[in-house]
Amino acid sequence: MKPNIKNIAVLTSGGDAPGMNACIRAVVRTGIYNGVNMFGVLQGYQGLINDNIIPMDARSVSNTIHMGGTILKTARCLEFKTEEGMEIAFKNLQARDIDGLVVIGGDGTFTGAQRFGKKFGVRVMGVPGTIDNDLYGSDFTLGYDTAINTVIEAIDKIRDTADSHDRLFFIEVMGRDSGCIALRSGIASGAEAVLLPEKETSLDELIAQLESGASTKKSSSIVIVSEGNKFGGAYDIAKKVKERFNHYDTKVTILGHLQRGGSPSSFDRILGSRLGFAAVNELLKGNTMHMVGLRGNSIETTSIEEALTRHFFKLESDLLEMTKVLSI
Ligand code: ADP
């Protein structure tokens, strides 16, 4: 039986990701279209505890679809991990009769949502919003496409200078546990090698790859290093290579937080809109404790439990093999 949902709140939590605003906009407008009162929670779970909950209407999200970051702000909130913190958060929702909650975030956010939903019976729907693309149940997470586009734009610029000076550049990109950003940006920028957390590459292997490039008279080389790779980071691997091959003119660039920012790509705006629209429709149909995600070209749901337990590395080994061939 369809529940009679009258009030829905939306929050963004954990790391921000481009496309979150498109998603918030879709959540708010889909709710209002269906006669639901909509609320925005500021600063993720911290805002639930601090009662930082504001009413939103269709105009609250005007002119936001192109904006990076999240208009609702985000935060990491340790207090929400405690029973007491959750109790306070629940009371604040109860005070407004909020019976549905859309959470946009990564696996930490979903872990919190799952505990909260189970304990208090709040209807929750998750939207995978993280640049890392590391959640089961969605081929792509919100923000990933923009992040890799930002990364390749930076690498293209570095390639210009690398090429002019015959240099070997090590470029560190985000991804402590997931090499998705490194792998796809490596392909799109024509990198000579990619180092990922999921797949150990030995120093010998890497050097053999670089030397084969040198023997074919490449004038520059770019190695993309995922921050979670086994060598420790781009500075560490550059040092090790330099120790063995002093003739390389090695340089290091850490791209850092610029990877999170920027106006979302059309892909992320559309994905955010589709996921936000679906999240509210699923809640209105009576679905709860699920995540909406993109599979193929359809929006499908996966239980949060499954998304978390099957949280896995999406390492596409075929793509990794391909980069080796294409970088000769
Ligand atoms: P992400 O959602 O991007 O993975 P985090 O791992 O920082 O980001 O998680 C975001 C927030 O989710 C945390 O700050 C915390 O408030 C909440 N959270 C994470 N793990 C739990 C947990 N085990 N129980 C309750 N809340 C949690």
Residues whose N, C-alpha, C, O or C-beta is under 5 A from the ligand:
A	BS01	ADP	S13 G14 G15 Y45 A75 R76 C77 L78 F80 K81 G105 G106 D107 G108 T109 T111 G112 R115
